[in-house]
């Protein structure tokens, strides 16, 4: 490459692209040209609008177009008159970016805009974002500046995560000027306008914290609510005085003063006696709701009017009121709920259901909310609805402990008691034991008769790998195993001798000669299988835990569970598989790759059993009746790659569940006997299979219900999505900006 060409390319990276547009109002959209290498990464956008010179007032929005999803609108606020110079983090899936300009008062007239788009190096992007959020990140003054610089130089993971969350909040989770009126107009058009009863038990709450909680309720944009407070005989005299001082012209604030302390369950039940709303929202006395919380829940109630239970995402507040530690939750995930009360905050329950349940139970203090949710899900026949927005800020730090954080052991015991009683009420016997980070493991009872399991192992030579795999199967604690070796044209003498020995020991060897077609090989072997359960197992796996198969089969006792996947480790004991997420890498991929074996994952995801959209066929237990029902693997279009993804999607489309359990653990050497798909004809075939599955399941691949749309699909780790794939309903449904495209 010549020097002049190098200089031109460097210049293009530095200067970016420039565009000039003519605005003649009132609302116009201008598509922007991307930097040379596309939109992914840190992008700086500079806007010069000549209308500023004449006193014009305009509002600016960046419209981010993400493949297969509606646009995301991000307000751009000039820091000073005549200057817009903003940076944005953008996904590699960003397909286009547009600037929407709106004349606020129709006074600015016709004028030209100049827009420059430039890519920034990652480090510069992080530094500039850190500078913008410096007041959140460090102390004020010179010492704060030096502290910020030191943290930037270290650039450790926790600092970057917190920094990126501040950036995400500002871009996608902050109401811009004038948006409250837009929300009011939106909710005024809702067909159903439910009344929310916000129930708050109070005990010795610091006055300023209590005031912030009440203020957050009074600031709700959606106005059809009542606040039901109960003081559980607080010794601190200011609590009673504060409650008595509360006033509301519309009579929406109610309170009761208990004469005797009865504990949180009894106190909450006292507050429930004040309720006359349609839905009950549970709020702790030291937490706060964002102003749009009830408006958002009301919207989802209109979308799902038959549902009884709604829950939102949440984050935490530190001592300075700064948000951190987001919890972007999955959609309804029954197995995960048995491992942790992930519904938690904000939970909203239909008032009639709450009354039928009898409110809160005593004897499970510290986990009374968990117990209530378990009883509620057992009572409802309607879908449990996830509201995928952060609608709750949980105040938690050293001096702001809740019962469950200050008396953790008692709260944990209460939770396990509630879980066991939930199963007992359903006629099931379980043992509830400890899982990672204080969460829970539910061990179902053994069946009266363990079903026969047909273990299908596709193989081609590499007798050494196969022997290691079979030795592990022989050590497995399971009474009825049929082993089927699906031979795809082995030619080595050692393998032929091994097969003869295997046949004499009762192992079935099926001839699956021909070009390698993983789907066809498994389908052929499944036809001769005699088991009720098929265990699809790669020949490069090693069993390291004798109880692994019973763990997987126990889940398949439930008629709605069709498949179960195990936790797979690389030989260096790092994670290879812990469930598959649809959409990663354009089709599907594994989260937590190469994380330590004992890592807990995002909110304990690596240490608790949970529903997932897909598990790898390197080790998958599936009921044979379901395998036959859905037609097995697609051996025509997906011969090698993504066949397990397609199979799992069809399993869930048929109405069945798929479970990942971390309590069945194997080692996986991954494709040692066949090689990789990254070169030559293998690569061409892989690309064809990727195209097929994207065309077949494109609308599903970007919307894994167990991976939050605010989390990225670009990485094997859990990172924020820029932009998210979900939007506030009023931005999606009432935007004037999109009507002028």
C-alpha positions in Angstrom: 0.0 0.0 0.0 1.5 3.4 -1.0 2.2 6.1 1.4 -0.4 8.4 -0.1 -3.1 5.8 0.3 -2.1 5.2 4.0 -2.3 8.9 4.6 -5.8 9.1 3.0 -7.1 6.2 5.1 -5.7 7.7 8.3 -7.2 11.0 7.3 -10.6 9.4 6.7 -10.5 7.8 10.2 -9.7 11.1 11.8 -12.0 13.4 9.8 -14.8 10.8 9.3 -17.7 11.7 7.0 -19.4 15.1 6.6 -22.9 15.8 5.3 -24.9 19.0 4.8 -28.7 19.1 5.0 -31.3 21.8 4.6 -34.0 22.0 7.2 -37.3 23.7 6.5 -39.3 22.1 9.3 -41.3 21.3 11.2 -39.9 17.8 11.6 -37.3 16.3 9.3 -35.2 13.2 9.2 -31.7 13.0 7.7 -29.9 9.7 7.1 -26.2 10.0 8.1 -23.3 8.4 6.3 -21.3 5.9 8.5 -17.6 6.1 9.2 -15.4 4.1 6.8 -15.7 0.8 8.7 -19.3 1.0 9.6 -21.2 2.1 12.8 -19.8 -0.3 15.4 -17.8 1.2 18.3 -17.4 4.7 19.7 -18.9 7.3 17.3 -18.6 11.0 17.6 -21.3 13.1 16.0 -20.8 16.9 15.6 -23.7 19.1 14.5 -23.5 22.7 13.4 -26.9 24.4 12.8 -27.0 27.9 11.5 -30.4 28.5 13.0 -28.7 29.0 16.4 -27.3 32.2 15.1 -30.8 33.6 14.6 -32.2 32.4 18.0 -33.9 29.3 16.6 -34.8 26.6 19.1 -34.7 23.0 17.9 -34.6 19.6 19.4 -32.4 16.8 18.0 -32.8 13.1 18.2 -30.5 10.3 17.0 -32.4 7.4 15.5 -30.5 4.1 15.7 -31.6 1.3 13.4 -30.9 -2.2 14.6 -31.3 -5.2 12.3 -34.7 -6.6 12.6 -35.9 -4.3 15.4 -37.8 -0.9 15.6 -35.6 2.2 15.7 -34.3 3.6 19.0 -34.5 7.3 19.5 -31.9 9.1 21.6 -32.3 12.8 22.5 -29.2 15.0 21.8 -29.0 18.0 24.2 -26.6 20.9 23.2 -24.3 21.6 26.1 -24.2 25.2 25.1 -25.8 27.3 22.3 -24.5 26.4 18.9 -22.5 23.3 20.0 -23.3 19.6 19.7 -20.4 17.3 20.0 -21.6 14.0 21.3 -20.2 10.5 21.4 -22.3 7.3 21.2 -21.5 3.6 21.7 -23.0 1.6 18.9 -23.5 -2.1 18.2 -22.0 -3.9 15.2 -25.6 -4.8 14.4 -26.4 -1.1 13.8 -27.7 -0.9 10.3 -28.1 2.9 10.0 -28.3 6.1 11.9 -30.5 9.1 11.2 -30.8 12.6 12.7 -34.3 13.9 13.4 -34.6 17.6 13.8 -37.8 19.1 15.3 -38.6 22.9 15.3 -39.8 23.4 18.9 -41.9 26.5 18.2 -41.9 26.9 14.5 -39.8 30.0 14.6 -36.4 29.0 13.2 -37.3 28.8 9.5 -35.1 27.3 6.8 -31.4 26.8 7.5 -28.5 24.5 6.7 -27.1 21.8 9.1 -23.6 20.4 8.9 -23.0 17.0 10.4 -19.7 15.2 10.9 -19.5 11.6 11.9 -16.2 10.2 13.2 -15.1 6.9 14.8 -13.1 7.1 18.0 -10.5 4.7 19.4 -12.0 2.6 22.3 -9.7 4.2 24.9 -10.6 7.7 23.8 -14.3 6.8 23.9 -14.0 5.5 27.4 -12.0 8.5 28.6 -14.5 11.0 27.2 -17.4 9.1 28.7 -15.6 9.0 32.0 -15.1 12.7 31.9 -18.7 13.3 31.2 -19.7 11.2 34.2 -16.9 12.4 36.4 -19.2 13.8 39.1 -20.7 10.3 39.5 -17.4 8.6 39.4 -15.2 10.6 41.8 -15.1 13.4 44.4 -15.2 17.0 43.3 -12.1 19.2 43.1 -8.5 18.4 42.2 -8.3 15.3 44.3 -11.3 13.9 42.4 -9.7 14.6 39.1 -6.5 12.8 40.1 -8.6 9.9 41.5 -10.5 9.6 38.2 -7.3 9.7 36.1 -5.9 6.9 38.3 -9.0 4.8 37.8 -8.9 5.4 34.1 -5.3 4.3 33.8 -6.1 1.1 35.6 -9.3 0.6 33.6 -10.4 -2.4 35.6 -13.5 -4.4 34.7 -15.8 -3.2 37.5 -15.0 0.5 36.8 -15.7 0.1 33.0 -19.0 -1.7 33.8 -20.2 1.0 36.1 -19.1 3.7 33.6 -20.9 2.0 30.8 -24.0 1.7 32.9 -24.0 5.4 33.5 -23.7 5.9 29.8 -26.5 3.5 29.1 -28.8 5.2 31.7 -28.2 8.6 30.1 -28.9 7.4 26.6 -31.7 5.0 27.0 -33.2 5.1 30.5 -33.6 8.9 31.2 -36.7 10.9 30.4 -35.9 13.9 28.3 -37.4 17.4 28.5 -41.1 17.3 27.6 -41.4 13.5 27.8 -43.6 13.5 30.9 -46.3 15.2 28.9 -45.9 12.7 26.2 -46.3 9.9 28.7 -49.4 11.5 30.2 -51.0 11.7 26.7 -50.1 8.1 26.0 -51.6 6.7 29.2 -54.7 8.8 28.9 -55.5 6.7 25.8 -55.1 3.3 27.5 -58.3 1.3 27.4 -57.7 -0.1 30.9 -56.7 2.4 33.6 -56.0 0.2 36.6 -55.7 1.6 40.1 -52.5 0.7 41.8 -52.3 0.2 45.6 -48.7 0.7 46.6 -48.2 -1.2 49.9 -45.3 -0.2 52.2 -44.5 -1.5 55.6 -42.4 1.0 57.6 -40.1 0.4 60.6 -37.6 2.9 62.0 -36.9 4.3 58.5 -34.6 7.4 58.5 -36.8 10.4 57.8 -35.0 11.6 54.7 -35.1 8.1 53.2 -38.8 7.7 54.0 -39.4 11.1 52.4 -37.6 10.1 49.2 -39.7 7.0 49.0 -43.0 8.9 49.4 -41.8 11.6 46.9 -41.1 8.9 44.3 -44.7 7.7 44.5 -46.2 11.2 44.5 -44.0 12.0 41.4 -45.6 9.1 39.3 -46.7 10.4 35.9 -49.6 7.8 36.0 -51.9 9.3 38.6 -54.4 6.4 39.4 -52.7 5.1 42.6 -53.0 5.0 46.3 -50.1 4.7 48.8 -50.9 2.4 51.8 -48.4 2.7 54.6 -48.2 0.9 57.9 -45.9 1.7 60.8 -45.0 -1.5 62.6 -44.7 0.2 66.0 -41.4 1.9 65.3 -39.5 3.0 68.4 -38.2 6.1 66.6 -40.7 8.9 67.2 -40.1 10.7 63.9 -41.7 7.8 61.9 -45.2 8.4 63.4 -44.8 12.1 63.1 -43.8 11.9 59.5 -46.7 9.7 58.5 -49.2 11.9 60.3 -47.8 14.9 58.4 -48.4 13.4 55.0 -51.2 15.0 53.1 -52.7 14.4 49.7 -55.6 16.5 48.3 -57.1 13.5 46.6 -56.9 11.2 49.6 -54.5 8.9 47.9 -52.2 8.4 50.9 -53.4 6.2 53.7 -51.6 4.9 56.8 -52.2 2.8 59.9 -50.2 2.9 63.1 -49.8 -0.5 64.7 -49.8 -0.6 68.5 -47.5 -3.7 68.7 -44.7 -4.8 66.5 -45.7 -7.9 64.5 -43.0 -8.3 62.0 -43.0 -7.6 58.3 -45.6 -10.1 57.2 -48.1 -9.0 59.8 -47.4 -5.3 59.1 -47.8 -5.7 55.4 -51.1 -7.5 55.9 -52.2 -4.5 58.0 -51.4 -2.3 55.0 -53.3 -4.7 52.7 -56.5 -4.0 54.7 -56.3 -0.4 53.4 -56.3 -1.4 49.7 -59.1 -0.7 47.3 -57.1 -0.7 44.1 -57.1 -3.2 41.2 -53.4 -4.2 41.5 -51.0 -4.2 44.4 -47.4 -3.1 44.0 -44.9 -4.0 46.7 -42.4 -1.3 47.7 -39.9 -1.3 50.5 -39.8 1.6 52.9 -36.3 2.8 51.8 -36.5 2.2 48.0 -37.8 4.5 45.2 -39.7 4.2 41.9 -38.8 6.1 38.8 -41.5 8.5 37.6 -42.6 6.3 34.7 -42.9 3.1 36.7 -46.7 2.8 37.0 -47.2 4.2 33.5 -45.1 1.4 32.2 -46.8 -1.4 34.2 -50.2 0.0 33.2 -49.3 -0.3 29.6 -48.3 -4.0 30.0 -51.6 -4.6 31.9 -53.4 -3.3 28.9 -51.3 -5.7 26.7 -52.0 -8.7 29.0 -55.3 -7.9 30.7 -55.9 -11.5 31.9 -52.5 -11.8 33.7 -52.3 -11.6 37.5 -48.6 -11.2 38.1 -46.2 -8.7 36.6 -42.5 -8.1 37.4 -39.9 -5.6 36.3 -36.2 -5.2 36.2 -34.3 -3.4 39.0 -31.1 -1.8 40.0 -29.5 -0.5 43.2 -28.8 2.9 44.8 -25.6 3.6 46.7 -25.2 6.1 49.6 -25.0 9.0 47.2 -28.1 7.9 45.3 -26.2 6.7 42.3 -27.6 3.8 40.3 -25.5 0.6 40.0 -25.7 -3.2 39.7 -28.5 -3.5 37.1 -30.5 -6.8 37.1 -32.0 -7.3 33.6 -34.1 -10.3 34.1 -35.3 -13.1 31.8 -38.9 -13.5 30.8 -40.9 -16.0 32.9 -38.4 -18.7 33.9 -40.1 -21.2 36.3 -36.9 -23.2 37.0 -34.9 -20.2 37.8 -37.5 -19.0 40.3 -36.9 -22.2 42.3 -33.2 -21.2 42.5 -33.7 -17.5 43.4 -36.6 -15.1 43.7 -35.6 -13.3 40.6 -39.0 -11.6 40.3 -38.3 -9.5 43.5 -38.6 -5.8 42.6 -41.0 -4.5 41.3 -43.7 -7.1 41.6 -47.3 -6.2 40.9 -50.1 -8.7 41.7 -53.8 -8.5 41.0 -55.6 -7.4 44.3 -58.2 -10.1 44.0 -55.5 -12.8 43.8 -53.7 -11.3 46.8 -56.9 -11.5 48.8 -57.5 -15.1 47.8 -54.0 -16.0 48.9 -54.6 -14.4 52.3 -51.8 -12.0 52.0 -48.4 -12.7 53.6 -47.6 -15.7 55.8 -45.8 -15.5 59.1 -42.9 -17.8 59.7 -41.1 -17.0 56.5 -39.8 -13.6 57.4 -36.9 -12.5 55.2 -38.4 -14.4 52.3 -42.0 -13.5 52.7 -42.1 -12.0 49.2 -40.6 -15.2 47.8 -43.2 -17.3 49.6 -46.0 -15.0 48.3 -44.8 -15.3 44.7 -44.5 -19.1 44.9 -48.1 -19.3 46.1 -49.2 -16.8 43.5 -47.7 -18.7 40.5 -49.3 -21.9 41.8 -52.7 -20.1 41.8 -52.7 -18.4 38.5 -53.5 -19.9 35.1 -52.5 -16.8 33.2 -49.0 -16.0 31.9 -46.6 -14.3 34.3 -45.5 -11.1 32.5 -42.1 -9.6 32.5 -42.0 -5.8 32.1 -38.5 -5.4 30.6 -37.6 -2.0 32.1 -35.9 -0.9 35.3 -38.8 0.3 37.3 -37.3 -0.1 40.8 -34.3 1.3 42.6 -33.3 -0.7 45.6 -31.4 1.2 48.2 -28.7 -1.1 49.4 -25.4 -0.4 51.0 -23.6 -0.8 54.3 -26.0 1.1 56.5 -29.2 0.4 54.5 -29.6 -3.3 55.2 -32.9 -5.1 54.7 -34.0 -8.0 56.8 -32.8 -10.4 54.1 -29.4 -8.8 53.9 -28.8 -8.3 57.7 -30.2 -11.7 58.7 -29.1 -13.6 55.6 -29.0 -17.1 57.2 -32.6 -16.8 58.5 -33.8 -15.4 55.2 -32.2 -18.3 53.3 -33.8 -20.9 55.6 -37.1 -19.2 55.1 -36.7 -19.3 51.4 -35.9 -23.0 51.3 -38.8 -23.7 53.6 -41.1 -21.8 51.2 -39.8 -23.7 48.1 -40.2 -27.1 49.8 -43.8 -26.2 50.8 -44.5 -25.0 47.3 -43.6 -28.4 45.9 -45.3 -30.3 48.7 -48.6 -28.4 47.9 -48.3 -29.7 44.4 -47.8 -33.3 45.6 -44.1 -33.4 44.9 -41.3 -34.4 47.3 -38.1 -32.4 46.9 -34.9 -31.7 48.9 -33.9 -28.0 48.8 -30.1 -27.5 49.3 -27.5 -24.8 48.9 -26.4 -23.6 45.5 -23.9 -20.9 44.6 -24.0 -17.5 46.4 -26.7 -18.5 48.9 -29.2 -19.5 46.1 -31.0 -22.8 46.0 -30.9 -26.2 44.4 -34.1 -28.2 44.2 -33.5 -32.0 43.9 -36.7 -33.8 42.8 -37.4 -37.3 44.1 -36.2 -40.3 42.2 -38.8 -42.0 39.9 -40.2 -45.4 40.9 -38.4 -46.8 37.9 -35.6 -45.0 36.1 -36.4 -44.9 32.4 -34.0 -46.5 29.9 -31.6 -44.0 28.4 -30.2 -44.6 25.0 -26.8 -42.8 24.8 -26.1 -42.0 21.1 -22.4 -41.2 20.4 -21.4 -40.2 16.8 -17.8 -41.3 16.2 -15.2 -41.7 13.5 -12.0 -43.4 14.6 -10.1 -41.8 17.6 -10.7 -44.9 19.7 -8.7 -43.2 22.5 -11.4 -40.5 22.9 -14.2 -43.0 22.6 -12.6 -45.3 25.3 -12.4 -42.4 27.7 -16.0 -41.5 27.1 -17.2 -45.1 27.5 -15.2 -45.5 30.7 -17.0 -42.6 32.2 -20.4 -44.0 31.1 -19.5 -47.3 32.9 -18.8 -45.4 36.1 -22.1 -43.5 35.8 -24.6 -44.2 38.5 -27.6 -45.1 36.4 -29.3 -48.5 36.3 -30.5 -48.7 32.7 -28.3 -47.4 29.9 -28.2 -48.5 26.3 -25.1 -47.3 24.4 -25.3 -46.7 20.7 -22.1 -45.9 18.7 -23.0 -44.2 15.4 -20.0 -45.0 13.3 -19.4 -42.5 10.4 -16.9 -44.5 8.4 -14.1 -45.4 10.7 -11.1 -46.9 8.9 -8.5 -47.5 11.6 -7.7 -51.1 12.6 -7.7 -50.1 16.3 -11.2 -48.8 16.0 -12.5 -51.9 14.2 -11.1 -54.1 17.0 -12.6 -51.8 19.6 -16.0 -52.0 18.0 -15.9 -55.8 18.1 -15.1 -55.7 21.8 -17.9 -53.2 22.3 -20.5 -55.4 20.6 -19.6 -58.3 22.8 -20.2 -56.2 25.9 -23.7 -55.2 24.6 -23.0 -51.9 23.0 -24.9 -51.3 19.7 -22.8 -50.2 16.7 -24.7 -48.6 13.9 -23.2 -48.1 10.4 -23.7 -44.5 9.4 -21.2 -44.3 6.6 -21.1 -41.5 4.1 -20.1 -37.8 4.2 -20.2 -36.4 7.7 -23.7 -35.2 8.4 -24.2 -34.9 12.2 -28.0 -34.6 11.9 -28.4 -37.7 9.7 -26.1 -39.8 11.9 -28.1 -39.0 15.0 -31.4 -39.6 13.2 -30.2 -43.0 12.1 -29.1 -44.0 15.5 -32.3 -42.7 17.1 -34.4 -45.1 14.9 -32.8 -48.1 16.6 -32.8 -46.7 20.1 -35.0 -48.5 22.6 -34.8 -46.0 25.4 -37.5 -43.6 26.5 -34.8 -40.9 26.7 -32.1 -40.2 24.1 -28.8 -38.9 25.5 -27.0 -37.2 22.6 -23.3 -37.2 23.6 -20.1 -36.3 21.7 -17.3 -38.8 21.6 -14.9 -36.1 22.9 -16.7 -35.7 26.2 -15.5 -37.2 29.6 -17.7 -37.9 32.5 -16.3 -36.5 35.8 -19.3 -36.9 38.1 -21.0 -40.3 38.5 -24.4 -38.7 39.4 -24.7 -36.5 36.3 -27.2 -38.6 34.3 -29.7 -38.9 37.1 -29.6 -35.2 37.6 -30.6 -34.7 34.0 -33.3 -37.4 33.9 -35.0 -36.1 37.0 -36.1 -33.0 35.1 -37.6 -35.1 32.3 -40.2 -36.6 34.7 -42.2 -33.4 34.1 -44.3 -33.7 30.9 -43.6 -30.1 29.9 -39.8 -30.5 29.9 -38.5 -32.1 26.7 -34.7 -31.5 26.9 -32.0 -31.0 29.5 -28.4 -29.7 29.0 -25.3 -30.1 31.1 -22.5 -27.8 32.2 -19.5 -28.5 30.0 -15.9 -27.6 30.8 -12.8 -27.3 28.7 -9.9 -29.5 29.8 -8.5 -26.5 31.7 -11.7 -26.5 33.8 -13.1 -23.3 32.3 -16.6 -23.1 31.0 -17.5 -24.2 27.5 -21.2 -24.5 27.8 -23.8 -23.2 30.2 -26.8 -22.9 27.9 -27.0 -21.3 24.5 -28.4 -17.8 23.8 -30.2 -17.1 20.6 -28.8 -14.2 18.5 -25.2 -14.2 19.7 -22.9 -14.1 16.7 -25.9 -13.7 14.3 -27.5 -17.1 15.1 -26.7 -18.4 18.6 -23.8 -18.7 20.9 -22.5 -19.6 24.4 -22.3 -17.1 27.2 -19.5 -17.3 29.8 -17.0 -19.0 27.6 -13.7 -19.6 29.4 -15.0 -18.3 32.7 -13.7 -20.2 35.8 -15.6 -23.4 36.6 -16.9 -22.0 39.9 -17.9 -18.6 38.6 -21.4 -17.5 39.6 -22.3 -15.6 36.4 -24.8 -12.8 36.1 -26.9 -12.9 39.2 -26.0 -16.5 39.8 -26.9 -17.8 36.4 -24.0 -20.3 36.3 -24.9 -21.9 39.6 -28.6 -22.5 39.4 -30.8 -24.6 37.1 -32.9 -22.5 34.7 -35.0 -22.6 31.6 -33.1 -21.8 28.4 -33.9 -21.5 24.8 -31.2 -23.9 23.7 -28.6 -26.4 24.9 -25.8 -27.9 22.9 -26.2 -31.4 21.5 -22.7 -32.3 22.7 -24.6 -33.4 25.8 -28.4 -33.2 25.6 -31.0 -35.5 27.2 -34.3 -35.4 25.2 -37.4 -37.5 25.5 -37.6 -39.8 22.5 -41.3 -39.2 22.0 -40.6 -35.5 21.6 -37.6 -36.1 19.3 -39.9 -38.2 17.1 -42.8 -35.7 17.4 -40.8 -32.8 15.9 -39.1 -35.0 13.3 -35.6 -35.2 14.8 -32.7 -33.2 13.3 -33.0 -31.3 10.0 -30.5 -33.5 8.1 -31.2 -31.8 4.7 -30.4 -28.2 5.5 -28.3 -28.3 8.7 -25.8 -31.2 8.3 -23.2 -30.0 10.8 -23.7 -26.6 12.4 -26.7 -25.1 14.2 -28.7 -28.3 14.0 -29.1 -28.3 17.8 -30.2 -24.7 17.7 -32.9 -25.6 15.1 -33.9 -28.6 17.1 -34.3 -26.6 20.3 -36.3 -23.9 18.7 -38.7 -26.5 17.3 -38.9 -28.1 20.8 -40.0 -24.8 22.3 -42.3 -24.0 19.3 -44.1 -27.3 20.1 -44.8 -26.0 23.7 -42.0 -27.8 25.6 -39.4 -26.4 28.0 -35.6 -26.9 28.0 -33.6 -26.9 31.2 -29.9 -26.2 31.8 -28.5 -27.7 35.0 -25.1 -26.8 36.4 -25.2 -29.9 38.6 -24.4 -32.3 35.8 -20.8 -31.6 34.8 -18.7 -33.1 32.0 -15.5 -32.2 30.2 -15.7 -31.4 26.5 -12.7 -31.4 24.1 -14.9 -29.9 21.3 -14.6 -31.3 17.8 -11.3 -33.1 18.5 -12.2 -36.0 16.2 -13.6 -33.9 13.3 -11.8 -30.5 13.3 -13.1 -27.0 13.1 -15.5 -25.2 10.6 -13.3 -22.2 9.8 -11.5 -23.1 6.6 -12.1 -24.3 3.0 -15.2 -26.3 2.2 -16.1 -26.5 5.8 -16.3 -22.7 6.0 -18.5 -22.5 2.9 -20.8 -25.1 4.3 -21.0 -23.3 7.6 -21.9 -20.0 5.9 -24.7 -21.8 4.0 -26.1 -23.3 7.2 -25.9 -19.9 8.9 -27.9 -18.4 6.0 -30.5 -21.1 6.2 -31.2 -20.8 9.9 -31.2 -17.0 9.8 -33.8 -17.1 7.0 -35.8 -19.8 8.8 -35.8 -18.4 12.3 -34.7 -14.8 11.9 -37.5 -13.2 13.9 -36.8 -15.5 16.8 -33.0 -15.3 16.8 -33.0 -11.7 18.0 -35.5 -12.2 20.8 -34.3 -14.9 23.2 -36.8 -14.7 26.0 -34.2 -15.7 28.6 -31.6 -13.1 27.5 -32.7 -9.5 28.2 -33.0 -7.2 25.2 -30.9 -4.6 27.1 -28.0 -7.1 27.1 -25.6 -7.4 24.2 -25.7 -10.1 21.5 -22.1 -9.3 20.5 -20.1 -10.9 23.3 -19.8 -14.1 25.2 -19.8 -12.1 28.4 -22.8 -10.2 29.8 -22.5 -6.6 28.6 -25.0 -3.8 28.0 -26.6 -3.5 24.5 -26.1 -0.1 22.7 -28.8 0.3 21.8 -31.2 -2.0 23.7 -33.7 -4.0 21.7 -36.6 -2.9 23.8 -38.1 0.6 24.2 -40.4 2.5 26.4 -43.9 1.9 25.0 -44.7 5.6 24.4 -41.5 6.1 22.5 -42.3 3.1 20.3 -46.0 3.8 19.7 -46.5 7.6 19.7 -43.3 8.9 18.2 -43.9 11.9 15.8 -40.3 11.5 14.8 -40.9 8.2 12.9 -44.0 9.5 11.1 -41.9 11.9 9.1 -39.4 9.4 7.6 
